[in-house]
Amino acid sequence: MAGTNLTEAALVELGYLSRAYAGDGSFGTTTIAAYAKWQKHLGYTGADANGIPGKVSLSRLGERTGLFTVVA
């Protein structure tokens, strides 16, 4: 599974993204909005909650769901 698909699957599992928008491999506006909600859940605010995965927020998403581990 590609990185985008894993990220979307994790967002679906946590209820931030509808399954209808997951699995196409496109990190589009709906996925960005869902990821921004995840970032806000983590306490990010303003420009830091922009919906673009960073190492810390992505690592925490993987840890929370157990679907992946960020290694780089």
HELIX and SHEET records of a PDB file:
HELIX    1   1 GLY A    3  GLU A   13  1                                  11    
HELIX    2   2 ARG A   19  TYR A   21  5                                   3    
HELIX    3   3 THR A   29  HIS A   41  1                                  13    
HELIX    4   4 GLY A   46  ALA A   49  5                                   4    
HELIX    5   5 LYS A   55  THR A   65  1                                  11    
END                                                                             
